Amino acid sequence: MSTPTELSDSARRGSHAGQKPPARPRRMSGRVRRLSRRDKVVLGIMVGIPTLVQLAFVWIPTLLSVFLSFTRWNGLSLSDIRAAGVANYSYVFTDNPAFWPAVQHNILWLLFLAVIATPLGLLLAVLLDQQIRGSKIYQSIFFVPVMLSLALVGIIWQLFYQKDNGLLNFLLGTAGTPAAVDWFGNSSINIWAALVAATWRHAGYVMILYLAGLKGVDASLKEAASLDGANATQTFFRIVFPAMAPINIVIVVITIIESLRAFDVVWVINKGTNGLELISALVITYLIGEGQSIGIGSAFAVILLVISLVPITIYLSRTFRKEKF
């Protein structure tokens, strides 16, 4: 006769009869799946094509410019290339009459964008962030110049500043009269007219960037500042603006680069002459102008490249330093 313990064991076994034992967890084999030939081809295409495009349109022309800046060449035959050492750079820094005025104009361009255009874009962003009626329409209106090419911006403002039939002289009541101002022909004022045209585009660009930055600021920070008795101005300059530090760095770099690469507006106006000399315009003047000199034009291009690398390097170093920590 079975004991109670045996009966309970048999009943327990019977209750599990017909059920499959629990599956053991599968152990990871640790094997890495190898790429098939098709995967390798797709990966090679995805990496190779952008790399070739980058090499063809950026790195190879850059290296050729550096090489040609130490040569004399008329741009006709490769057999005419002659070594010139640092003669091109010596000419640029000491004998070229347009270089130092161009440097001054680039610095003026930078200061104007930094002091006038960028704060104007910030002001527009703050106003449009207040959820006013029709803010989307205003954003579109101010952002339209950003979508236009700088050449087209130059043409638009050339029509605006035209001496005889321009809108500005018409509004001043001087159009078609001897008192009409030649905004682009007068070398003492045309740089300021060109800067206003550049500001029209740059302010819209800055506005969009700051609008994105304002949307990313934590609302609780503003509420905490309000509870502490801070007014709107104090909240913005002590809480909101410092919180947008990444955006501020990006805008500083963009402003510097915009001031250096400014070209289209002044080239449309008068090909960067008569008071509108810029380094970028001098590059094109010597590369494709009447007094073509590939070596001198390349020297101008290398100088502009070296100057441009300074803000880019600062920005990248700060970015990678933050990612590291």
Long-range contacts (C-beta under 8 A, 24 or more apart in sequence): 62-305, 65-298, 65-301, 65-302, 65-305, 66-298, 66-302, 67-298, 68-294, 68-295, 68-298, 69-295, 69-298, 69-299, 69-301, 69-302, 70-295, 71-294, 71-295, 72-293, 72-295, 73-294, 73-295, 74-292, 74-293, 74-294, 75-287, 75-292, 75-294, 84-295, 88-295, 88-296, 88-298, 88-299, 89-299, 89-303, 91-296, 91-299, 92-296, 92-299, 92-300, 92-303, 96-282, 96-296, 98-277, 98-282, 99-279, 99-282, 99-300, 101-277, 102-277, 102-278, 102-279, 102-281, 102-282, 103-279, 105-191, 105-276, 105-277, 105-278, 106-259, 106-260, 106-262, 106-278, 106-279, 108-191, 108-195, 109-195, 109-198, 109-259, 109-262, 109-278, 110-255, 110-256, 110-259, 110-260, 112-195, 112-198, 112-199, 113-195, 113-198, 113-199, 113-202, 113-255, 113-258, 113-259, 114-255, 116-195, 116-199, 117-198, 117-199, 117-202, 117-203, 117-206, 117-255, 118-202, 118-203, 118-206, 118-251, 118-255, 120-199, 120-203, 120-206, 121-202, 121-203, 121-204, 121-205, 121-206, 121-207, 121-209, 121-210, 122-206, 122-207, 122-210, 124-203, 124-204, 124-207, 125-206, 125-207, 125-208, 125-209, 125-210, 125-211, 125-213, 125-214, 126-210, 126-214, 126-236, 128-207, 128-211, 129-211, 129-214, 129-215, 139-207, 139-208, 139-211, 142-203, 142-204, 142-207, 143-204, 143-207, 143-208, 144-204, 145-200, 145-201, 145-204, 146-201, 146-204, 146-205, 146-208, 148-201, 149-264, 150-201, 150-262, 150-263, 150-264, 150-265, 151-264, 151-267, 151-268, 153-197, 153-198, 153-200, 153-201, 153-264, 153-265, 154-197, 154-264, 154-265, 154-266, 154-267, 154-268, 154-269, 155-268, 156-197, 157-193, 157-194, 157-196, 157-197, 157-200, 157-265, 158-184, 158-268, 158-269, 161-193, 184-269, 184-270, 185-270, 185-274, 186-275, 187-274, 187-275, 187-276, 188-275, 190-269, 190-270, 190-274, 190-275, 190-276, 191-275, 191-276, 194-265, 194-266, 194-269, 194-276, 197-265, 198-258, 198-262, 198-265, 202-255, 202-258, 205-254, 206-251, 206-254, 206-255, 209-247, 209-250, 209-251, 209-254, 210-244, 210-247, 210-251, 212-247, 213-244, 213-246, 213-247, 214-240, 214-244, 216-244, 217-243, 217-244, 218-243, 249-315, 249-318, 250-315, 252-311, 253-311, 253-312, 253-314, 253-315, 256-311, 257-308, 257-311, 257-312, 260-304, 260-307, 260-308, 261-308, 279-303, 279-304, 279-307, 280-304
